[in-house]
Amino acid sequence: MDAAALRNKIVKSALGWVVIFIFFFPVLWMWLEGLKTEPQAASTPPTIFFTPTLQEFQTVLSGDFPPYFINSATASLLSTLLVLVLGLPAAYALSIRPVKRARDALFFFISTRFLPFAASLVPLYLLARDLQLLDNVFALAAIYTTINLPLGVWLLRSFLLEIPHDLFEAARVDGAGFGNEIVRIVIPLIAPGLAATSLICLIFSWNEFFYAVNLTSSAAATAPLFLVSFISGRGLFYAKLAAAATLASLPVLLAGWIAQKQLIRGLTMGAVK
Amino acid sequence: MRASAASVFGREAWRRRLPLLPAFIYIFLVTQIPFVLTVYYSFFSWNLLKPGSFQFAGLQNYADLLTNESIRTAVWNTVLLTLSVIAISVVLGLAVAMLLNSEVFGKGLMRTLMIAPFLIMPTAGALIWKDTLLNPLFGLLPYLLSPFGLGRVDFVNQFPMVAVVTVEVWRWTPFMMLIILAGLQSQNPEILEAATVDGANAIQSFRRITLPLVRPFIELGALLGSLFVVQTFDTIFMLTYGGPGEDTTNIPFLLYLVAFQGFNIGQASAIGVVAVIMTTIVATFALRTLFSIFQIEARR
């Protein structure tokens, strides 16, 4: 590498790091505020140097936060499982041995994902009210399944299309049925696809707020609703707020970082690899 | 003979269809029936707080929408919010993607840190911006800006739409960056080198080679992004609660207010139908782009 190229690289790196720092700073600040004491978090000028303490994290974890967290986990994991169970056979029927007019079916699935939440909220609310399903974490999981199933079908299909078709022909000669093919060929070969699908389902259902705030109140309230109670905080609970925000964001942040490679494919429903 | 062949084909067709049915029926029941009901309710005057108020109202709810100041404001705010968030985050996302596609130190770590804003729970992100960064008394930004004679600016109240757009741009730039970066990485570096050898300068090679190549990716990012941004609710709920006044009330937030603060089911349903019409226009383009990219992939 000659001197000009190295200088070019240094300039670009410096510029890049400044931009990254600006974008990452709110996250970093959230972490720092969470590690402060309340007076430090609400001080003027802002406290930059301090001895970190886990005090507020302990306060949040020993307080009323855990039930919200558990509700989020229940709704997210349950709906993710349902998406895989319903979505994998559907993706199979749209790729390996496609039904007639598979393209129309694909179009139908994805068009439901683009239907605004606002279009179905009122009837779902009334229905849940009449069936005594308001504030029910399973009802929430059922709704999250409809949000994620279209994405799941598209994404799983894009992975299924990558399996060499000969494998299915060979299995068929051996007399393997649908269930056998799924267990012996599909699941082992598209493990990354199942992971990517789970990740996308987790991101969307864990962070979901619109249905959660309108269909739950206390028993089934999820993690984002715990944060709502801080809206009116006037400088009193910043450290606790930041600790709660950090904890609420942690599962998706970690999952997204670990599965970075799958993220782009998941977000574009398999269109971009 | 012919009949039995047909029944074999029929059985085969059903065998193929069977794995599809559970997902299909599930989605159909939970999305299409509520939507039809929304359309149905939109023709009724119905307030949940007034028992017996369920009455056919014809197009009255829609007529009310046409003369209603709030809905016009909400439509305008939705369009303004969506267009500015998408435009700004595409430009920033393209810039960051190009930086990350060039020779820089710590590329992997940069990418990892950059996607964090997209992964952070939107409710948490909005709360952090509102209370610890933008708060006029204790926030970091007013403090950092105070030496420049701006005083303690109350961003959220004085420039509410700018505040909402800022938080949303912060969240969606990483999304655009990821998609555009994938496009840049599919580019053959030898073509760029050849262009440099041919004497093309940086701007020329960007306009003639890079931009045409990433254009489908920019379109895909912009369209998918706008389908999400049109539905923005969490950020507005946490940051401004639609205010001050109706300055940041968009369609989803207005529907929330009408349905769950006003309990006006008929009016809320009509707003839902308007939301569907607005989204369908964007979604049609999005689907076309998605399908064209899938065809490109298939041809490879």
HADDOCK unambig.tbl for C-alpha pairs under 7 A between the chains (distance, minus, plus):
assign (segid A and resid 9 and name CA) (segid B and resid 103 and name CA) 5.79 0.50 0.50
assign (segid A and resid 9 and name CA) (segid B and resid 104 and name CA) 5.57 0.50 0.50
assign (segid A and resid 12 and name CA) (segid B and resid 99 and name CA) 6.88 0.50 0.50
assign (segid A and resid 12 and name CA) (segid B and resid 104 and name CA) 6.26 0.50 0.50
assign (segid A and resid 13 and name CA) (segid B and resid 104 and name CA) 4.73 0.50 0.50
assign (segid A and resid 13 and name CA) (segid B and resid 105 and name CA) 5.66 0.50 0.50
assign (segid A and resid 16 and name CA) (segid B and resid 99 and name CA) 6.24 0.50 0.50
assign (segid A and resid 20 and name CA) (segid B and resid 110 and name CA) 6.41 0.50 0.50
assign (segid A and resid 20 and name CA) (segid B and resid 113 and name CA) 6.98 0.50 0.50
assign (segid A and resid 20 and name CA) (segid B and resid 114 and name CA) 5.87 0.50 0.50
assign (segid A and resid 23 and name CA) (segid B and resid 114 and name CA) 6.49 0.50 0.50
assign (segid A and resid 23 and name CA) (segid B and resid 170 and name CA) 6.64 0.50 0.50
assign (segid A and resid 24 and name CA) (segid B and resid 113 and name CA) 6.06 0.50 0.50
assign (segid A and resid 24 and name CA) (segid B and resid 114 and name CA) 6.28 0.50 0.50
assign (segid A and resid 24 and name CA) (segid B and resid 116 and name CA) 6.83 0.50 0.50
assign (segid A and resid 24 and name CA) (segid B and resid 117 and name CA) 6.89 0.50 0.50
assign (segid A and resid 30 and name CA) (segid B and resid 128 and name CA) 6.44 0.50 0.50
assign (segid A and resid 42 and name CA) (segid B and resid 138 and name CA) 5.64 0.50 0.50
assign (segid A and resid 43 and name CA) (segid B and resid 138 and name CA) 6.46 0.50 0.50
assign (segid A and resid 44 and name CA) (segid B and resid 138 and name CA) 6.16 0.50 0.50
assign (segid A and resid 45 and name CA) (segid B and resid 143 and name CA) 6.98 0.50 0.50
assign (segid A and resid 46 and name CA) (segid B and resid 140 and name CA) 6.51 0.50 0.50
assign (segid A and resid 86 and name CA) (segid B and resid 22 and name CA) 6.29 0.50 0.50
assign (segid A and resid 86 and name CA) (segid B and resid 23 and name CA) 5.09 0.50 0.50
assign (segid A and resid 87 and name CA) (segid B and resid 23 and name CA) 6.27 0.50 0.50
assign (segid A and resid 89 and name CA) (segid B and resid 19 and name CA) 4.76 0.50 0.50
assign (segid A and resid 89 and name CA) (segid B and resid 20 and name CA) 6.12 0.50 0.50
assign (segid A and resid 90 and name CA) (segid B and resid 19 and name CA) 5.38 0.50 0.50
assign (segid A and resid 90 and name CA) (segid B and resid 20 and name CA) 3.99 0.50 0.50
assign (segid A and resid 90 and name CA) (segid B and resid 23 and name CA) 6.31 0.50 0.50
assign (segid A and resid 93 and name CA) (segid B and resid 16 and name CA) 6.03 0.50 0.50
assign (segid A and resid 93 and name CA) (segid B and resid 17 and name CA) 6.52 0.50 0.50
assign (segid A and resid 93 and name CA) (segid B and resid 19 and name CA) 5.97 0.50 0.50
assign (segid A and resid 93 and name CA) (segid B and resid 20 and name CA) 5.63 0.50 0.50
assign (segid A and resid 97 and name CA) (segid B and resid 16 and name CA) 6.39 0.50 0.50
assign (segid A and resid 98 and name CA) (segid B and resid 16 and name CA) 6.68 0.50 0.50
assign (segid A and resid 99 and name CA) (segid B and resid 13 and name CA) 6.81 0.50 0.50
assign (segid A and resid 99 and name CA) (segid B and resid 16 and name CA) 5.56 0.50 0.50
assign (segid A and resid 99 and name CA) (segid B and resid 17 and name CA) 5.73 0.50 0.50
assign (segid A and resid 112 and name CA) (segid B and resid 31 and name CA) 6.68 0.50 0.50
assign (segid A and resid 114 and name CA) (segid B and resid 227 and name CA) 6.81 0.50 0.50
assign (segid A and resid 114 and name CA) (segid B and resid 283 and name CA) 6.48 0.50 0.50
assign (segid A and resid 115 and name CA) (segid B and resid 276 and name CA) 6.27 0.50 0.50
assign (segid A and resid 116 and name CA) (segid B and resid 231 and name CA) 6.76 0.50 0.50
assign (segid A and resid 116 and name CA) (segid B and resid 275 and name CA) 6.72 0.50 0.50
assign (segid A and resid 116 and name CA) (segid B and resid 276 and name CA) 6.06 0.50 0.50
assign (segid A and resid 116 and name CA) (segid B and resid 279 and name CA) 6.90 0.50 0.50
assign (segid A and resid 118 and name CA) (segid B and resid 252 and name CA) 6.01 0.50 0.50
assign (segid A and resid 118 and name CA) (segid B and resid 272 and name CA) 5.23 0.50 0.50
assign (segid A and resid 118 and name CA) (segid B and resid 275 and name CA) 7.00 0.50 0.50
assign (segid A and resid 119 and name CA) (segid B and resid 35 and name CA) 5.81 0.50 0.50
assign (segid A and resid 119 and name CA) (segid B and resid 38 and name CA) 6.53 0.50 0.50
assign (segid A and resid 119 and name CA) (segid B and resid 272 and name CA) 4.53 0.50 0.50
assign (segid A and resid 119 and name CA) (segid B and resid 273 and name CA) 6.27 0.50 0.50
assign (segid A and resid 119 and name CA) (segid B and resid 276 and name CA) 6.37 0.50 0.50
assign (segid A and resid 120 and name CA) (segid B and resid 31 and name CA) 6.92 0.50 0.50
assign (segid A and resid 120 and name CA) (segid B and resid 34 and name CA) 5.04 0.50 0.50
assign (segid A and resid 120 and name CA) (segid B and resid 35 and name CA) 5.24 0.50 0.50
assign (segid A and resid 120 and name CA) (segid B and resid 38 and name CA) 6.55 0.50 0.50
assign (segid A and resid 122 and name CA) (segid B and resid 269 and name CA) 6.96 0.50 0.50
assign (segid A and resid 123 and name CA) (segid B and resid 34 and name CA) 5.27 0.50 0.50
assign (segid A and resid 123 and name CA) (segid B and resid 37 and name CA) 6.29 0.50 0.50
assign (segid A and resid 123 and name CA) (segid B and resid 38 and name CA) 6.32 0.50 0.50
assign (segid A and resid 124 and name CA) (segid B and resid 34 and name CA) 6.36 0.50 0.50
assign (segid A and resid 146 and name CA) (segid B and resid 27 and name CA) 5.90 0.50 0.50
assign (segid A and resid 146 and name CA) (segid B and resid 30 and name CA) 6.89 0.50 0.50
assign (segid A and resid 207 and name CA) (segid B and resid 121 and name CA) 5.13 0.50 0.50
assign (segid A and resid 207 and name CA) (segid B and resid 122 and name CA) 6.79 0.50 0.50
assign (segid A and resid 209 and name CA) (segid B and resid 234 and name CA) 6.19 0.50 0.50
assign (segid A and resid 210 and name CA) (segid B and resid 233 and name CA) 6.61 0.50 0.50
assign (segid A and resid 210 and name CA) (segid B and resid 234 and name CA) 6.90 0.50 0.50
assign (segid A and resid 224 and name CA) (segid B and resid 123 and name CA) 5.95 0.50 0.50
assign (segid A and resid 227 and name CA) (segid B and resid 124 and name CA) 6.83 0.50 0.50
assign (segid A and resid 231 and name CA) (segid B and resid 238 and name CA) 6.60 0.50 0.50
assign (segid A and resid 242 and name CA) (segid B and resid 128 and name CA) 6.92 0.50 0.50
assign (segid A and resid 245 and name CA) (segid B and resid 124 and name CA) 4.93 0.50 0.50
assign (segid A and resid 249 and name CA) (segid B and resid 120 and name CA) 5.25 0.50 0.50
assign (segid A and resid 249 and name CA) (segid B and resid 121 and name CA) 5.19 0.50 0.50
assign (segid A and resid 252 and name CA) (segid B and resid 119 and name CA) 6.11 0.50 0.50
assign (segid A and resid 253 and name CA) (segid B and resid 116 and name CA) 6.63 0.50 0.50
assign (segid A and resid 253 and name CA) (segid B and resid 119 and name CA) 5.26 0.50 0.50
assign (segid A and resid 253 and name CA) (segid B and resid 120 and name CA) 6.13 0.50 0.50
assign (segid A and resid 256 and name CA) (segid B and resid 119 and name CA) 6.68 0.50 0.50
assign (segid A and resid 257 and name CA) (segid B and resid 112 and name CA) 6.52 0.50 0.50
assign (segid A and resid 264 and name CA) (segid B and resid 178 and name CA) 6.28 0.50 0.50
assign (segid A and resid 264 and name CA) (segid B and resid 179 and name CA) 6.50 0.50 0.50
assign (segid A and resid 271 and name CA) (segid B and resid 290 and name CA) 6.88 0.50 0.50
assign (segid A and resid 271 and name CA) (segid B and resid 293 and name CA) 6.45 0.50 0.50
assign (segid A and resid 271 and name CA) (segid B and resid 294 and name CA) 5.85 0.50 0.50
